[in-house]
């Protein structure tokens, strides 16, 4: 299935992911790309994990199912929060990780976000990222460290191995 996404009420998005364990990765990457562009745009992202009845026609505006209801409902009720998650298999630890990730990501400079986006989107080494954007490897290392990337990387690993259907790690 192709990636499908639709803007939701101005500053929110609905994105269809076939693998819910990638939701934190997608959220952080999307935010990092917007922040790296440094054009003054911010966004709210609500992940609704659950069943999908239909994926809609040309976009997700007419999609239906529990996942879309949860996502839209949370975007409607969100006050100052930017990253939200709820639904099937979502417990306190996932909600807490999303909130912590939000707090780290909202503090990123454009330079930090650029490096985080590259680190999330590819298997590039720090040396390769440095060459790509024209700075030293030490600058990349510093930007990743100050972005909290090592902690986020552990959180991404936890989400990546979580089985949302059974409610446990895929290693269990």
Contact map, one row per residue, 1 for C-alpha under 8 A:
1110000000000000010000000000000000000000000000000000000000000000000000000000000000000000000000000000000000000000000000000000000000000000000000000000000000000000000000000000
1111000000000000000000000000000000000000000000000000000000000000000000000000000000000000000000000000000000000000000000000000000000000000000000000000000000000000000000000000
1111100000000011100000000000000000000000000000000000000000000000000000000000000000000000000000000000000000000000000000000000000000000000000000000000000000000000000000000000
0111110000000011100000000000000000000000000000000000000000110000000000000000000000000000000000000000000000000000000000000000000000000000000000000000000000000000000000000000
0011111000001111000000000000000000000000000000000000000000110000000000000000000000000000000000000000000000000000000000000000000000000000000000000000000000000000000000000000
0001111100001110000000000000000000000000000000000000000000111000000000000000000000000000000000000000000000000000000000000000000000000000000000000000000000000000000000000000
0000111111111100000000000000000000000000000000000000000000000000000000000000000000000000000000000000000000000000000000000000000000000000000000000000000000000000000000000000
0000011111111100000000000000000000000000000000000000000000000000000000000000000000000000000000000000000000000000000000000000000000000000000000000000000000000000000000000000
0000001111111000000000000000000000000000000000000000000000000000000000000000000000000000000000000000000000000000000000000000000000000000000000000000000000000000000000000000
0000001111110000000000000000000000000000000000000000000000000000000000000000000000000000000000000000000000000000000000000000000000000000000000000000000000000000000000000000
0000001111111000000000000000000000000000011100000000000000000000000000000000000000000000000000000000000000000000000000000000000000000000000000000000000000000000000000000000
0000001111111100000000000000000000000000001111000000000000000000000000000010000000000000000000000000000000000000000000000000000000000000000000000000000000000000000000000000
0000111110111110000000000000000000000000001111000000000000000000000000000000000000000000000000000000000000000000000000000000000000000000000000000000000000000000000000000000
0000111100011111000000000000000000000000000011000000000000010000000100110000000000000000000000000000000000000000000000000000000000000000000000000000000000000000000000000000
0011110000001111100000000000000000000000000000000000000000010000000000000000000000000000000000000000000000000000000000000000000000000000000000000000000000000000000000000000
0011100000000111110000000000000000000000000000000000000000000000000000000000000000000000000000000000000000000000000000000000000000000000000000000000000000000000000000000000
0011000000000011111101100000000000000000000000000000000000000000000000000000000000000000000000000000000000000000000000000000000000000000000000000000000000000000000000000000
1000000000000001111100000000000000000000000000000000000000000000000000000000000000000000000000000000000000000000000000000000000000000000000000000000000000000000000000000000
0000000000000000111111100000000000000000000000000000000000000000000000000000000000000000000000000000000000000000000000000000000000000000000000000000000000000000000000000000
0000000000000000111111100000000000000000000000001000000000000000000000000000000000000000000000000000000000000000000000000000000000000000000000000000000000000000000100000000
0000000000000000001111110000000000000000000000000000000000000000000000000000000000000000000000000000000000000000000000000000000000000000000000000000000000000011111100000000
0000000000000000101111111100000000000000000000000000000000000000000000000000000000000000000000000000000000000000000000000000000000000000000000000000000000000011000000000000
0000000000000000101111111110000000000000000000100000000000000000000000000000000000000000000000000000000000000000000000000000000000000000000000000000000000000010000000000000
0000000000000000000011111111000000000000000000000000000000000000000000000000000000000000000000000100000000000000000000000000000000000000000000000000000000010010000000000000
0000000000000000000001111111100000000000000000000000000000000000000000000000000000000000000000000000000000000000000000010000000000000000000000000000000000010000000000000000
0000000000000000000001111111110000000000000000000000000000000000000000000000000000000000000000000000000000000000000000000000000000000000000000000000000000000000000000000000
0000000000000000000000111111111000000000000010000000000000000000000000000000000000100000000000000000000000000000000000000000000000000000000000000000000000000000000000000000
0000000000000000000000011111111100000000000000000000000000000000000000000000000000000000000000000000100010000000000010000000000000000000000000000000000000000000000000000000
0000000000000000000000001111111110000000000000000000000000000000000000000000000000000000000000000000000000000000000110011000000000000000000000000000000000000000000000000000
0000000000000000000000000111111111000000000000000000000000000000000000000000000000000000000000000000000000000000000000000000000000000000000000000000000000000000000000000000
0000000000000000000000000011111111100000011000000000000000000000000000000000000000000000000000000000000010000000000000000000000000000000000000000000000000000000000000000000
0000000000000000000000000001111111110000000000000000000000000000000000000000000000000000000000000000000010000000110110000000000000000000000000000000000000000000000000000000
0000000000000000000000000000111111111000000000000000000000000000000000000000000000000000000000000000000000000000110010000000000000000000000000000000000000000000000000000000
0000000000000000000000000000011111111110110000000000000000000000000000000000000000000000000000000000000000000000000000000000000000000000000000000000000000000000000000000000
0000000000000000000000000000001111111111110000000000000000000000000000000000000000000000000000000000000000011100110000000000000000000000000000000000000000000000000000000000
0000000000000000000000000000000111111100000000000000000000000000000000000000000000000000000000000000000000001111110010000000000000000000000000000000000000000000000000000000
0000000000000000000000000000000011111110000000000000000000000000000000000000000000000000000000000000000000000100010000000000000000000000000000000000000000000000000000000000
0000000000000000000000000000000001111111100000000000000000000000000000000000000000000000000000000000000000000100000000000000000000000000000000000000000000000000000000000000
0000000000000000000000000000000001101111100000000000000000000000000000000000000000000000000000000000000000000000000000000000000000000000000000000000000000000000000000000000
0000000000000000000000000000000000100111110000000000000000000000000000000000000000000000000000000000000000000000000000000000000000000000000000000000000000000000000000000000
0000000000000000000000000000000001100111111000000000000000000000000000000000000000000000000000000000000000000000000000000000000000000000000000000000000000000000000000000000
0000000000100000000000000000001001100001111100000000000000000000000000000000000000000000000000000000000000000000000000000000000000000000000000000000000000000000000000000000
0000000000111000000000000000001000000000111110000000000000000000000000000000000001000000000000000000000000000000000000000000000000000000000000000000000000000000000000000000
0000000000111000000000000000000000000000011111000000000000000000000000000010000011100000000000000000000000000000000000000000000000000000000000000000000000000000000000000000
0000000000011100000000000010000000000000001111100000000000000000000000000010000001110000000000000000000000000000000000000000000000000000000000000000000000000000000000000000
0000000000011100000000000000000000000000000111110000000000000000000000110110000001111000000000000000000000000000000000000000000000000000000000000000000000000000000000000000
0000000000000000000000100000000000000000000011111000000000000000001001100000000000111100000000000000000000000000000000000000000000000000000000000000000000000000000000000000
0000000000000000000000000000000000000000000001111100000000000000011111100000000000001110000000000000000000000000000000000000000000000000000000000000000000000000000000000000
0000000000000000000100000000000000000000000000111110000000000000011001000000000000001111110000000000000000000000000000000000000000000000000000000000000000000000000000000000
0000000000000000000000000000000000000000000000011111000000000000111000000000000000000011000000000000000000000000000000000000000000000000000000000000000000000000000000000000
0000000000000000000000000000000000000000000000001111100000000000111000000000000000000000000000000000000000000000000000000000000000000000000000000000000000000000000000000000
0000000000000000000000000000000000000000000000000111111000000011111100000000000000000000000000000000000000000000000000000000000000000000000000000000000000000000000000000000
0000000000000000000000000000000000000000000000000011111000000011110000000000000000000000000000000000000000000000000000000000000000000000000000000000000000000000000000000000
0000000000000000000000000000000000000000000000000001111100000011100000000000000000000000000000000000000000000000000000000000000000000000000000000000000000000000000000000000
0000000000000000000000000000000000000000000000000001111110110111000000000000000000000000000000000000000000000000000000000000000000000000000000000000000000000000000000000000
0000000000000000000000000000000000000000000000000000011111111111000000000000000000000000000000000000000000000000000000000000000000000000000000000000000000000000000000000000
0000000000000000000000000000000000000000000000000000001111110110000000000000000000000000000000000000000000000000000000000000000000000000000000000000000000000000000000000000
0000000000000000000000000000000000000000000000000000000111110000000000000000000000000000000000000000000000000000000000000000000000000000000000000000000000000000000000000000
0001110000000000000000000000000000000000000000000000001111111110000000000000000000000000000000000000000000000000000000000000000000000000000000000000000000000000000000000000
0001110000000110000000000000000000000000000000000000001111111110000000000000000000000000000000000000000000000000000000000000000000000000000000000000000000000000000000000000
0000010000000000000000000000000000000000000000000000000100111110000000000000000000000000000000000000000000000000000000000000000000000000000000000000000000000000000000000000
0000000000000000000000000000000000000000000000000000001110111111000000000000000000000000000000000000000000000000000000000000000000000000000000000000000000000000000000000000
0000000000000000000000000000000000000000000000000001111110111111100100000000000000000000000000000000000000000000000000000000000000000000000000000000000000000000000000000000
0000000000000000000000000000000000000000000000000001111100000111111110000000000000000000000000000000000000000000000000000000000000000000000000000000000000000000000000000000
0000000000000000000000000000000000000000000000000111110000000011111110000000000000000000000000000000000000000000000000000000000000000000000000000000000000000000000000000000
0000000000000000000000000000000000000000000000011111100000000001111111000000000000000000000000000000000000000000000000000000000000000000000000000000000000000000000000000000
0000000000000000000000000000000000000000000000111111000000000001111111100000000000000010000000000000000000000000000000000000000000000000000000000000000000000000000000000000
0000000000000100000000000000000000000000000000010001000000000011111111110000000000000000000000000000000000000000000000000000000000000000000000000000000000000000000000000000
0000000000000000000000000000000000000000000000010000000000000001111111111000000000000000000000000000000000000000000000000000000000000000000000000000000000000000000000000000
0000000000000000000000000000000000000000000000111000000000000000011111111100000000000110000000000000000000000000000000000000000000000000000000000000000000000000000000000000
0000000000000100000000000000000000000000000001110000000000000000001111111110000000001100000000000000000000000000000000000000000000000000000000000000000000000000000000000000
0000000000000100000000000000000000000000000001000000000000000000000111111111000000000000000000000000000000000000000000000000000000000000000000000000000000000000000000000000
0000000000000000000000000000000000000000000000000000000000000000000011111111100000000000000000000000000000000000000000000000000000000000000000000000000000000000000000000000
0000000000000000000000000000000000000000000001000000000000000000000001111111110000010000000000000000000000000000000000000000000000000000000000000000000000000000000000000000
0000000000010000000000000000000000000000000111000000000000000000000000111111110000010000000000000000000000000000000000000000000000000000000000000000000000000000000000000000
0000000000000000000000000000000000000000000000000000000000000000000000011111110000000000000000000000000000000000000000000000000000000000000000000000000000000000000000000000
0000000000000000000000000000000000000000000000000000000000000000000000001111111000000000000000000000000000000000000000000000000000000000000000000000000000000000000000000000
0000000000000000000000000000000000000000000000000000000000000000000000000111111111000000000000000000000000000000000000000000000000000000000000000000000000000000000000000000
0000000000000000000000000000000000000000000000000000000000000000000000000000111110000000000000000000000000000000000000000000000000000000000000000000000000000000000000000000
0000000000000000000000000000000000000000000000000000000000000000000000000000011111000000000000000000000000000000000000000000000000000000000000000000000000000000000000000000
0000000000000000000000000000000000000000000100000000000000000000000000000000011111110000000000000000000000000000000000000000000000000000000000000000000000000000000000000000
0000000000000000000000000000000000000000001111000000000000000000000000000000010111110000000000000000010000000000000000000000000000000000000000000000000000000000000000000000
0000000000000000000000000010000000000000000111100000000000000000000000000000000011111000000000000110010000000000000000000000000000000000000000000000000000000000000000000000
0000000000000000000000000000000000000000000011100000000000000000000000000110000011111100000000100110000000000000000000000000000000000000000000000000000000000000000000000000
0000000000000000000000000000000000000000000001111000000000000000000000100000000000111110010001100100000000000000000000000000000000000000000000000000000000000000000000000000
0000000000000000000000000000000000000000000000111000000000000000000001100000000000011111011000100000000000000000000000000000000000000000000000000000000000000000000000000000
0000000000000000000000000000000000000000000000011100000000000000001001000000000000001111110000000000000000000000000000000000000000000000000000000000000000000000000000000000
0000000000000000000000000000000000000000000000001100000000000000000000000000000000000111110000000000000000000000000000000000000000000000000000000000000000000000000110000000
0000000000000000000000000000000000000000000000001000000000000000000000000000000000000011111000000000000000000000000000000000000000000000000000000000000000000000000111100000
0000000000000000000000000000000000000000000000001000000000000000000000000000000000001111111111100000000000000000000000000000000000000000000000000000000000000000000100000000
0000000000000000000000000000000000000000000000000000000000000000000000000000000000000100111111100000000000000000000000000000000000000000000000000000000000000000000000000000
0000000000000000000000000000000000000000000000000000000000000000000000000000000000000000011111110000000000000000000000000000000000000000000000000000000000000000000000000000
0000000000000000000000000000000000000000000000000000000000000000000000000000000000000000011111111000000000000000000000000000000000000000000000000000000000000000000000000000
0000000000000000000000000000000000000000000000000000000000000000000000000000000000001000011111111100000000000000000000000000000000000000000000000000000000000010000000000000
0000000000000000000000000000000000000000000000000000000000000000000000000000000000011100011111111110000000000000000000000000000000000000000000000000000000000000000000000000
0000000000000000000000000000000000000000000000000000000000000000000000000000000000000000000111111111000000000000000000000000000000000000000000000000000000000000000000000000
0000000000000000000000000000000000000000000000000000000000000000000000000000000000000000000011111111100000000000000000000000000000000000000000000000000000100000000000000000
0000000000000000000000010000000000000000000000000000000000000000000000000000000000111000000001111111110000000000000000000000000000000000000000000000000000000000000000000000
0000000000000000000000000000000000000000000000000000000000000000000000000000000000110000000000111111111000000000000000000000000000000000000000000000000000000000000000000000
0000000000000000000000000000000000000000000000000000000000000000000000000000000000000000000000011111111100000000000000000000000000000000000000000000000000000000000000000000
0000000000000000000000000001000000000000000000000000000000000000000000000000000000000000000000001111111110000000000000000000000000000000000000000000000100000000000000000000
0000000000000000000000000000000000000000000000000000000000000000000000000000000001100000000000000111111111000000000000000000000000000000000000000000000000000000000000000000
0000000000000000000000000000000000000000000000000000000000000000000000000000000000000000000000000011111111100000000000000000000000000000000000000000000000000000000000000000
0000000000000000000000000000000000000000000000000000000000000000000000000000000000000000000000000001111111110000000000000000000000000000000000000011000000000000000000000000
0000000000000000000000000001001100000000000000000000000000000000000000000000000000000000000000000000111111110000000000000000000000000000000000000010000000000000000000000000
0000000000000000000000000000000000000000000000000000000000000000000000000000000000000000000000000000011111110000000000000000000000000000000000000000000000000000000000000000
0000000000000000000000000000000000000000000000000000000000000000000000000000000000000000000000000000001111111000000000000000000000000000000000000010000000000000000000000000
0000000000000000000000000000000000100000000000000000000000000000000000000000000000000000000000000000000111111111100000000000000000000000000000000010000000000000000000000000
0000000000000000000000000000000000110000000000000000000000000000000000000000000000000000000000000000000000111111100000000000000000000000000000000000000000000000000000000000
0000000000000000000000000000000000111100000000000000000000000000000000000000000000000000000000000000000000011111110000000000000000000000000000000000000000000000000000000000
0000000000000000000000000000000000010000000000000000000000000000000000000000000000000000000000000000000000011111111000000000000000000000000000100000000000000000000000000000
0000000000000000000000000000000000010000000000000000000000000000000000000000000000000000000000000000000000011111111100000000000000000000000000110110000000000000000000000000
0000000000000000000000000000000110110000000000000000000000000000000000000000000000000000000000000000000000011111111110000000000000000000000000000010000000000000000000000000
0000000000000000000000000000000110111000000000000000000000000000000000000000000000000000000000000000000000000111111111000000000000000000000000000000000000000000000000000000
0000000000000000000000000000000000000000000000000000000000000000000000000000000000000000000000000000000000000011111111100000000010000000000100110000000000000000000000000000
0000000000000000000000000000100100000000000000000000000000000000000000000000000000000000000000000000000000000001111111110000000000000000000000010010100000000000000000000000
0000000000000000000000000001100110010000000000000000000000000000000000000000000000000000000000000000000000000000111111111000000000000000000000000000000000000000000000000000
0000000000000000000000000000000000000000000000000000000000000000000000000000000000000000000000000000000000000000011111111101000010000000000000000000000000000000000000000000
0000000000000000000000000000000000000000000000000000000000000000000000000000000000000000000000000000000000000000001111111111000010000000000000000000000000000000000000000000
0000000000000000000000001000100000000000000000000000000000000000000000000000000000000000000000000000000000000000000111111110000000000000000000000000000000000000000000000000
0000000000000000000000000000100000000000000000000000000000000000000000000000000000000000000000000000000000000000000011111110000000000000000000000000000000000000000000000000
0000000000000000000000000000000000000000000000000000000000000000000000000000000000000000000000000000000000000000000001111111000000000000000000000000000000000000000000000000
0000000000000000000000000000000000000000000000000000000000000000000000000000000000000000000000000000000000000000000000111111100000000000000000000000000000000000000000000000
0000000000000000000000000000000000000000000000000000000000000000000000000000000000000000000000000000000000000000000001100111111110000000000000000000000000000000000000000000
0000000000000000000000000000000000000000000000000000000000000000000000000000000000000000000000000000000000000000000000000011111110000000000000000000000000000000000000000000
0000000000000000000000000000000000000000000000000000000000000000000000000000000000000000000000000000000000000000000000000001111111000000100110000000000000000000000000000000
0000000000000000000000000000000000000000000000000000000000000000000000000000000000000000000000000000000000000000000000000001111111100001100000000000000000000000000000000000
0000000000000000000000000000000000000000000000000000000000000000000000000000000000000000000000000000000000000000000000000001111111110000000000000000000000000000000000000000
0000000000000000000000000000000000000000000000000000000000000000000000000000000000000000000000000000000000000000001001100001111111111000100100000000000000000000000000000000
0000000000000000000000000000000000000000000000000000000000000000000000000000000000000000000000000000000000000000000000000000011111111111101100000000000000000000000000000000
0000000000000000000000000000000000000000000000000000000000000000000000000000000000000000000000000000000000000000000000000000001111111111000000000000000000000000000000000000
0000000000000000000000000000000000000000000000000000000000000000000000000000000000000000000000000000000000000000000000000000000111111100000000000000000000000000000000000000
0000000000000000000000000000000000000000000000000000000000000000000000000000000000000000000000000000000000000000000000000000000011111110000000000000000000000000000000000000
0000000000000000000000000000000000000000000000000000000000000000000000000000000000000000000000000000000000000000000000000000000001111111000000000000000000000000000000000000
0000000000000000000000000000000000000000000000000000000000000000000000000000000000000000000000000000000000000000000000000000000001101111101100000000000000000000000000000000
0000000000000000000000000000000000000000000000000000000000000000000000000000000000000000000000000000000000000000000000000000001001100111111100000000000000000000000000000000
0000000000000000000000000000000000000000000000000000000000000000000000000000000000000000000000000000000000000000000000000000011011000011111110000000000000000000000000000000
0000000000000000000000000000000000000000000000000000000000000000000000000000000000000000000000000000000000000000000000000000000000000001111111000000000000000000000000000000
0000000000000000000000000000000000000000000000000000000000000000000000000000000000000000000000000000000000000000000000000000000001000011111111100000000000000000000000000000
0000000000000000000000000000000000000000000000000000000000000000000000000000000000000000000000000000000000000000001000000000010011000011111111110000000000000000000000000000
0000000000000000000000000000000000000000000000000000000000000000000000000000000000000000000000000000000000000000000000000000010000000000111111111000000000000000000000000000
0000000000000000000000000000000000000000000000000000000000000000000000000000000000000000000000000000000000000000000000000000000000000000011111111100000000000000000000000000
0000000000000000000000000000000000000000000000000000000000000000000000000000000000000000000000000000000000000011001000000000000000000000001111111110000000000000000000000000
0000000000000000000000000000000000000000000000000000000000000000000000000000000000000000000000000000000000000001001100000000000000000000000111111111110000000000000000000000
0000000000000000000000000000000000000000000000000000000000000000000000000000000000000000000000000000000000000000000000000000000000000000000011111111110000000000000000000000
0000000000000000000000000000000000000000000000000000000000000000000000000000000000000000000000000000000000000001000000000000000000000000000001111111100000000000000000000000
0000000000000000000000000000000000000000000000000000000000000000000000000000000000000000000000000000000110110001100100000000000000000000000000111111100000000000000000000000
0000000000000000000000000000000000000000000000000000000000000000000000000000000000000000000000000000000100000000000000000000000000000000000000011111111100000000000000000000
0000000000000000000000000000000000000000000000000000000000000000000000000000000000000000000000000000000000000000000100000000000000000000000000011111111110000000000000000000
0000000000000000000000000000000000000000000000000000000000000000000000000000000000000000000000000000000000000000000000000000000000000000000000011001111111000000000000000000
0000000000000000000000000000000000000000000000000000000000000000000000000000000000000000000000000000000000000000000000000000000000000000000000000001111111100000000000000000
0000000000000000000000000000000000000000000000000000000000000000000000000000000000000000000000000000100000000000000000000000000000000000000000000001111111110000000000000000
0000000000000000000000000000000000000000000000000000000000000000000000000000000000000000000000000000000000000000000000000000000000000000000000000000111111111000000000000000
0000000000000000000000000000000000000000000000000000000000000000000000000000000000000000000000000000000000000000000000000000000000000000000000000000011111111100000000000000
0000000000000000000000000000000000000000000000000000000000000000000000000000000000000000000000001000000000000000000000000000000000000000000000000000001111111110000000000000
0000000000000000000000011000000000000000000000000000000000000000000000000000000000000000000000000000000000000000000000000000000000000000000000000000000111111111000000000000
0000000000000000000000000000000000000000000000000000000000000000000000000000000000000000000000000000000000000000000000000000000000000000000000000000000011111111100000000000
0000000000000000000000000000000000000000000000000000000000000000000000000000000000000000000000000000000000000000000000000000000000000000000000000000000001111111110000001000
0000000000000000000011110000000000000000000000000000000000000000000000000000000000000000000001000000000000000000000000000000000000000000000000000000000000111111110000000000
0000000000000000000011000000000000000000000000000000000000000000000000000000000000000000000000000000000000000000000000000000000000000000000000000000000000011111110000000000
0000000000000000000010000000000000000000000000000000000000000000000000000000000000000000000000000000000000000000000000000000000000000000000000000000000000001111111000001110
0000000000000000000010000000000000000000000000000000000000000000000000000000000000000000000000000000000000000000000000000000000000000000000000000000000000000111111100111100
0000000000000000000010000000000000000000000000000000000000000000000000000000000000000000000000000000000000000000000000000000000000000000000000000000000000000000111111111100
0000000000000000000110000000000000000000000000000000000000000000000000000000000000000001110000000000000000000000000000000000000000000000000000000000000000000000011111110000
0000000000000000000000000000000000000000000000000000000000000000000000000000000000000001100000000000000000000000000000000000000000000000000000000000000000000000001111100000
0000000000000000000000000000000000000000000000000000000000000000000000000000000000000000100000000000000000000000000000000000000000000000000000000000000000000000001111110000
0000000000000000000000000000000000000000000000000000000000000000000000000000000000000000100000000000000000000000000000000000000000000000000000000000000000000000011111111000
0000000000000000000000000000000000000000000000000000000000000000000000000000000000000000000000000000000000000000000000000000000000000000000000000000000000000000011101111101
0000000000000000000000000000000000000000000000000000000000000000000000000000000000000000000000000000000000000000000000000000000000000000000000000000000000000100111000111111
0000000000000000000000000000000000000000000000000000000000000000000000000000000000000000000000000000000000000000000000000000000000000000000000000000000000000000111000011111
0000000000000000000000000000000000000000000000000000000000000000000000000000000000000000000000000000000000000000000000000000000000000000000000000000000000000000100000001111
0000000000000000000000000000000000000000000000000000000000000000000000000000000000000000000000000000000000000000000000000000000000000000000000000000000000000000000000011111
